[in-house]
Amino acid sequence: MLKRKQFIAAVLVCCIFIAAILASIFVLKLSKSFNDILPIGKSLASFQKFHVIAHDLDEMKDLQAESKAQLGDGMRLADWNDIVAFYESGGSLDEFIKGLKMSIREDMLNIFNTIKRNSERSIQDNEQLLPYAPGSGYRISFFGGPRLQGSNRHYFVARHDHIKPPGFLDHDHLNNYLLTVGSWFAQGGFALCYGELDENAKGNSLASYDNFHVIGHSLNEMEDHNAECIAQLGEDVRLADWSDILEYSDAGGDLTDFIIGLKMSLRDDMKAMFDILQRSVENVDPEVDQLQPPDLLDNQYHISKDGNLRSQGNRHYVVGRHDHLKPDDFFEHDNLNNYQLTLGSWFGRGGYALCYGKQLDLPIPLSKALKSTMPIVAYLIVGCLMLFAGFLSIHILRIPNWLIGRNAEVIKQSIEMKRNEIAGLEKLQASITKGEDGESVDDVDTESNE
């Protein structure tokens, strides 16, 4: 009996420790999965301590805070003095421009190519590695100030390749206008940050609506935009597919709300045409009018179609806003609501991508606190599980002895009771016997005397 109970106790102890180990593995994996859905911040381009981010802020918003929010506490908005210090210490501005993927303003390309044609190679389209921010380059501060004193014009650094555009108000320049500091009004675009990247920082979408999220990127048409969505927004987010938009529309989703929520604009070359057409339409909803003060991002975002990133050849799928008037040069694969949205494909590096999925929406400090404390909490839980298993095992191992000891005590008490009963009976028997014997003797004596 004792051996059997000891064997059962040993089996129970093994089962408890196995369960504790499995539970510990589950807790650690759960901790890692939770950390994975807290996205990691990522710059669009980096060179030494300079990093480019996309943003949707206007000229009055806090880009210092945005730099920290996207890339971590060790980051701030780059200052012109940072660039000057880099250049004066022997840094190459050509490498700076190439590393940070700075482009020439699109409206100046023809002028630059005309001037450079006889002296240098022309600027090719594939050199425009990042869409030039509307009306500016990369926003920076100038001697610590984000805006021109006495106005709302935000400072920015622009690439001019020694040819400053006419009408460009410059505040300073390097190497005969290879780089120039200007200032202007604008909503959205790109900012130049400075500092050490924090791998625990949280990525942010530039616009979100329903389960759709817009990100900026520096990829070309052959690179993996799906992986970029995951890298910027977390494991539960992927590149949006045309079928996701179809499903949203088929479920009764409003495409106008979709366009406004995701800050989709019209192509620049189509704005005048749309403006003329809309002027002839009465009761135009000002909220739908793309020509209102700009807080829009771009006219088309990279997506996939039926899981494929590209159509025939290298053309990457894009979804474009056309408001029922498709441009003649736009090659379509499909459309929704008579070309309110159109599926097309094209070549190109940089721009915006539309992601899809559940993005964990947590404040930046809370997100970072969770990422730093989650491993500690997980290991504490594992320690508690193992400690509990140990105490429970010791208790179970002691149960057979406890049970045996209790049974022995009961048996001992029972035997003692029986002994007491027997002793009582014997005593009673003895007293009875003694009493009977005494009575007989007295009777005999009495009779003899008589």
N, C-alpha and C positions, 0 to 999 in steps of 0.2 A: 504493500500500500504506500509506503514512504517513497519508494523509488518511482512509482507511477506519478505521484504528486510532484516530485522534483522534476521529472521529465516534462510534465505539463507546464510547470513554471518556467523552465528553460525555453520551451517553445514560445510561450507568451512573451518572454523578454526579447527573443529574436524578432518576433513579429512587431513589437513596439519599436525596436531600433530601426527595422527596415521601413516602417511607416514614417518614422521621424526623418530618416534620410530622404525618402521620396518627397515628403512635405517640404524639406529644406531645399531640394532641387527645384521644386515647383515655385517656392518663394523667390529663389534667386533668379529663375527664368522670368517670373512675373516682374521682378524689379528691373531686369534688363529690358523687357518689352515695354515697360512703362517709360523708361529712360529713352527708348527708341522713338516713342511718339512725342517726346519733347524735342522739337526740331533743332538742328544745329545751324547757326548762322553761317552764311557763305557769301563772300564778296564776288562780284561779277568779274573783276579783274584785280590782280595784285602785283605790285612791284615794290620789293623791299618792305617798308612800313606803310606804303600807300595802298589804299584799297578803294575800289569803286562799288557803290551801292546804288540801287534804284529806289526811288521814293515817289510819293504822291503829294508831297507838301507844297504849299505855296511859299512865296518869298518871306512871309511873316512867321512861319512856323519854326519850331526849334530843331534844326538839323544836328545840333550837338547831341540832343537826347535821342534822335533817330539813329545816329551813329552807334551810340551805346546799346540801343534797343536791338539793332540788327547784328552787331559784331562783338558786343561785350563791353564790360566796364573799362577795359584798357584802351578803348578806342575813343577818338574825338574827331570833330570836323577838321580836316587839314587846313592849315593856314598857308598863305603865300610865302611867309618866312620859312616854312618847312621846305618848300620847293627851292627857294633861294639858297638855303643852307645846303641842300643836296647838290645843287649846281656848283656852288662855290667850293665845295669839298672835292670837286673833280668828277661829279656824277655826270653821266651822259644824258642829255635831254632826249636824244633820239631813242635811247633804250627806255627812258621814262615813258615817252609817247607810245612806243611799241608795247611795253609791258602793261600799260594801263589802257591799251586799245583805244586810243583817242582818234577820232575821225575829223575830217574836214566838213564844215557845214555844206549840206547838199546844194544850197543855192549858190555856193561859191566854187563848186567843183569845176565847172566849165572855165571860169576865170583862171583858177589855179592851173588847169591843164593847158590853157592857151599860153600863159606866161611861161610855164615850165617846158613846153613841148620842145623847144629848140636847145634847151640847156640840160634838162634832166628827163628821166623817164616820166611818163604821165602817171597820174594817180588813178589806179584801177579800182573798180568797184569792190574787189575782194580785200582792199586795204581799209575799207570803211567797216572796221571790226565791231563797232558798237553804234547803234543809232544815235545820232547827235541829239542831245536834249533840246526840246523846243525853245528856241530863242537864247540858248546858252550852251556852255560846255559842262564841266563838272563844277558844281558849287563848292566854294571854299569860303574861308574867312580872310580878311585882309588886316594884318596887325591886330588880330584878335576880334575884330568886329565883323559880324556876318553881313551887314548892310551898309551901303553908302550913307554917310552921315547926313541927316536932314532929309532922307528919302526912304522909300521902301525897296529900293533896288538892291537885290542880293548879289554879292560878289561871286564870280565864277572864273575858272581858268580855261582858256581855249587854245587850241592848236591852230596856228596861222602860217607855219612854214615860211616865215620872213615876209609874208604879204598880208598886212593888216587890211581887212575889208573896209571899204568906204563907209563912213558913218558910225564906225565902231568906237565907242568911248572907252579908251584904255586908261587904266590907272597905273600900270607898270608893265614891263615886259622883260623877257630874258632872251639873250642871244639874237638881237635884232628882230624881235617879234616872232621867234620860233614858238614861244609861249607868251600869251598875253592875259592880263587880268582885266576883265570887264565887269559890268554890273547891269542887271536887267530884272524885269518882272517875269514871273513864270509860275505855273503849277506843275508839279511833277518833274520827272527827268532823272538826272544822276547827280550824285554827290561824291566828293573825294574825301575819304577818311584817313586818319593817321594813327598808328599805334600797333600794338601786338594783338594778333587775333586771339580771341577767347573761344576755345572749342566748345564751351558749354553755352554759348549764346544762342538765342532763339531766332529762327528765321521768321519773316513776316510776309504775308501776301500783300501785294500792292492794292488789290481790290478783291472783295469776296461777295458772292451772292449765292444763296442756297448752299450747295456743296461744291460750287465752282470757285476757283481761286486763281488770280493772276500773279505770275512771278516775272521778274526780269532775268535775262540770261545772256551769256556771251557765246553760246554754242553755234556751230554752223549746221547746215541741213542734214549732215551725216552723223552727227553726234546724238547721244542718248538723252532726249528731253524727258523721258519717263524717269530715268535715274535722277535727273536734275530736280524734278518735282519732289521726289523722295528726299533728296539731299537737303532741299530748302525747307520743306514743310512736314516731313515725317513719313514713317513707314506706311501709314494708312492713306496716303495721298499718291496718286498716279497722274500721268498725263491724261487730260480729258479726251474722250473719243466723240466723234460726231454722233454716234448712237446715244451717248449720254444727253446731248442737246436735243435729239429727236425724242427721247423718252421724256425729258422735261416738258417739251412742247406738247406731246401727245397726252400727257397727264393734265393738261390745262394750264401749264405755265405761261406767263405773259412774256413775250419776247422783248417788249419795250422795257419792262422791269429788268429783264436779263441784261439788256444793253446798258441801261443806266447803272445798274448795280455793279457791273464789271467795267464801267468807265470806258466803253468802246467809242472811238471817234470815227469820223469820216476821213477818207483820203484827202490830203491837202488839195490835190488837183481837181477834186470833185466838189469842194466846198462852195465855190462860186456858183456852180450849176444848181446845187441843192438850194442855195440861198435864193436864187432867182425863182425856182419852182415853188419854194415855200412862201415867198412873198405873195404869190398869186392864190394861195390857199387861205381861206378865212379860218379864224379860231384855232390857230396853231398852238398846240400845248407848249408853253415855254420850257417845261421840264424835259421835253423830248427834243427840243431844238439844240442841235450840236453846236450852234454858234453862240451859245451863252458863255459867260466867263469860264475859262478852261479849267476843268478839273478832270480831264479825260487823259487816257494813257496812249492808246494806239488804235489804228483802224483794223488790225488783224492780229490774231494770236495763234501760235502754233498748237495744233492738236493732232490726233491720229484718226484714222478711219478704219473701222472694223479691226482695230488692234495694230494696224500698219502705220508706221511713222511717215512713210514716203509713198508717193505714187510711182508710176513708171519712171525709171531713172533716179535722179537725186532730188526731185522736187518734194519738199516737205509740205504736208497738209497744213492749211491755215483756215480759220474761220474769220470772215470779214463782215463788217457792217455795211450794208448798201442801201437801206431804207427804200427798198422796192425799185431801185434804179442801179442796175449792175453796170459797172464801167465796161466799155467795149473790149479793153485789153485783158479783162479778168477771165482766166480759164476756169470754168466752174465744173465741179463734180456733182454737186447737189445744192439745193437751196430750201429755205423754209419761208412760208408766208410770202410768196411772190418776191423773193430776193430781199426780204428784210435782213436775213442772214444768209450768207453764201459760203459753201465749202469750196476752197480753191487749193492751189499748191504752187510753191515758188521756191527759188534758191535764196540763200541769205544767211548772214551771220548776225547773231545778237537779236535783240528785240524782246518780245514777250511770249510767254507760253501760258496756256490755260490748263490748270490742274483740276483734279476732281477727287473728292473724298472728304472724310471727316478730319478737319484740322482742329487739334486741341487748342482751344482759345483760353489761354491763361495769361495773367499779367506777367511781364518779364521778370520782376523780382521773385514772384512765386514759382515761375518755371525754373529759374536758376536754383532757387532754394531746394526745390524738389529733386532736381538732378544731382545736387551735391549731397543731400541727406538720404536719398533712397537707398544707396548701397549700405549705409550705416544701419538704417532701419531693418533692411533685409537680413544683415548678419546678426543683429540683435534678436530678431525673430527666430532665426536658425539656432542661435545659442539657447534661447528659451525652450525651443522644441527639444533639443538634445538634453538639456537639464531636466526637463519634465520627464523625458523618457528614462533618464537615469534614476530619478527618484521612484518612478512607478515600477521600474524593474527591481530595484532593491526591495520595495514593498512586496512585490509578487514573490520574490525569492524567499522572503521571510514568512510567507503565508503557510507553507506546509508545516514548518516547525511550530508556528503559532497554533495551527489546527491540531497537530499532534499533541502539543502541550496542553491544549484545552481539553482534548479527549481524555488524556491521562489523568488530569485533575478531576474530571467528572467521574472517571472510573474509580479513582482513589477515594473520592467522596462517597461514591456508592458503596464501595467495599467497607469503608469506615462506618457508614450507616448500617450496613448489614451486620458488621461486627458489633456495633452498639445494640442493634436489635437482638442479636444472638446473646450478647452478654446480659441484656435485660431479661430475656427469656430464661437464661440459665439462673440468674439471680432470683427471678420470680419462682422458678421451679425449686430452687434451693430453699427459698423461704417457705414455700408450701410444704415441701418435704420435711423441713425442720418443724414446722407447726404441727403436722400430723404425728410426727414421732413424739413430741412433747405431750400431746394429748393422751396417747396410748400408755405412756409411763405413769402418768398421774392416776389414771383409771385403775391400773394394776396395783399401785401402791394403796389406793383407797380400799380397794377390795380386800387386799391382804390384811389391812388394819382391822377391817370389819371382821 
